[in-house]
Amino acid sequence: MNLKFHGWFTECSPMWPGQAFSLKINKLIFDKKSQYQHIQIYETEKYGRMLVLDGAIQLTERDEASYQEMLAFLPLNSHPNPEKVLVIGGGDGGILREVAKHPAVKEIVMCEIDDHVVAACKEHIPSLASGFSDPRVTLHFGDGMEFLGSHAGKFDVIITDASDPVVPDDDEAGKDGPAATLFNDAFYARLHEKLNPEGVLACQGESMWLHKDLIKGLMKKSRELYPVVEYAYTCTPSYPCGQIGFILCSKNPTLNLRVPVTKWTSEEVKRLKLKYYNTDIHSASFVLPTFMTEFLSSD
Ligand code: SAM
């Protein structure tokens, strides 16, 4: 359920009960129900264009770089040679745009369930779209879980840029969205199979202010598969509580995800048009507040 009054968009969801973030909107510029979800693009007063899926804010032009750059470069710059990259979800194109900036990347495969998200974002938020025309990119439309089951190749880095597993419904508990299949054990096991021996996985990891139990559970499951598992985070005002995390896993037991192998100078940061990511923030993003460190280390 989303409340709209006096030109404001208010984001309510069972994933963050009892709180809501609002943005003043100038107009609704795209509105369509696809086979999978309700897709809307708004022009906001202060945050540029905004993509909303099933009532949940996916990105705004003003702050999307804080999420896309971190989810792309935390794994890519931790891996010594990230030649083959898989992106699951990410239909807006933002992760693809960033992955395509990395000089070591030779092949990018993306599996997105909803071609209408891609088409709508290409047309209405073109600042995200540069990656779609990159010759290294192959785009598949389908469910990420099924794709992993049928694709023969393996990858150096896998990034899952999924929407939330639960989406609002008329009833307060909400219902499973198309991304529900991307948050279960079977999906994590398949991701592991598709990673090369030195591979790094990075997943959208939800907010520590809202989903501590979910994060802890995902990290526990991941530790059954990977010798190195970490939670890092970024600050994105338009995401619930202004903070969203990433779960990062490595198959290489000696890899320190906190210290990037690829370190970019401030000139390179400028040349790559980065707004948020730099080498210092890479390491800093793994430093957690006391309440989270205590929670994650408790039984
Ligand atoms: N950064 C955003 C966030 O965390 O709010 C996510 C952005 S991106 C738009 C999420 C994408 O995941 C959507 O385009 C959606 O269609 C796609 N998606 C959802 N379920 C999927 C699935 N099972 N397989 C592949 N893509 C999926």
Residues whose N, C-alpha, C, O or C-beta is under 5 A from the ligand:
A	BS01	SAM	I57 Q58 I88 G89 G90 G91 D92 C111 E112 I113 D114 V117 G142 D143 G144 D161 A162 S163 P178 A179 T181 Q204
